[in-house]
């Protein structure tokens, strides 16, 4: 073999050896995408989701990453609560960024808009917030959509139970935002009431941009409602509270978790505290080992967090943290970032001791929701803090 050729081959071999010995951080990262509201009334919830994911990613990377040392990287896009913008953002993350798992859809309409794309492109889509029942029950075969969050049809049963236990509700009524999330909850609440041979005395809907809901509430008051089931995100829910103030009608409000997503007390005023809403987790009270670890990490990473008061909304952090850890386990089980392999990897998770609970086989081919009806707590705003109802 000529000397020149041997030299070239030796150099090539040395180059390959050098590449194989590069440190783990020089390997290609595994990108995790996030499409959520990072601006507007629900930006606080989008930031909470970001923080929960970031804490989990830091923890996984500190342990060496996944798939022989590849580190995780979070890539975010703002959907502004708009379904069309959410789909554009999702397309960019899927096609350009090549994310292994796509998180997102703070709002149910945004999530529902992304579901078809995720199933079509065979990219696992993980929901850490939006609760619309059809998000995971979407008819996809196979179904690439998973969730660690509340689920409307389960929350609706819990709302009725809580209203009966806490307020002795016998004539409940519904005030719902007029969008797919409101529709999902209407179906769930009607079914929950029918299971107990009950009917709502009235069902009223309102536009998410409405500044006055007095006409709808007046009808519900005239119908004899003794409790209101409220479904709406931050701004719409605040308008319901302010409209009740204008009417001088003090009626118990049992809400989905929409008010927790942002500046609710600022927008709703002093009677924000009258709204009792569902949560999946609270950092108040005695924490388990995972809760203590996550709180310590939050304090270390984010200077504005001094204690549980500052983790708002806590469900965004908790859901996103557990969802990211479960997604990482699915990638590890798959042994790759290939979409269908990761989808099947979710089914192979046997046990994970998480923040919200210990998950035992959280996902199956039939069940894509990891949080069930026994995993909820109830909270209210007291002095701008989300506290468990005493």
Beta strands, then each sheet from edge to edge (+ up, - down):
strand 1: 30-36
strand 2: 72-78
strand 3: 101-104
strand 4: 124-127
strand 5: 145-147
strand 6: 172-177
strand 7: 203-206
strand 8: 227-231
strand 9: 252-255
strand 10: 275-279
strand 11: 351-353
strand 12: 358-360
strand 13: 377-382
strand 14: 385-388
sheet 1: 2+ 1+ 3+ 4+ 5+
sheet 2: 7+ 6+ 8+ 9+ 10+ 13- 14+
sheet 3: 11+ 12-
end
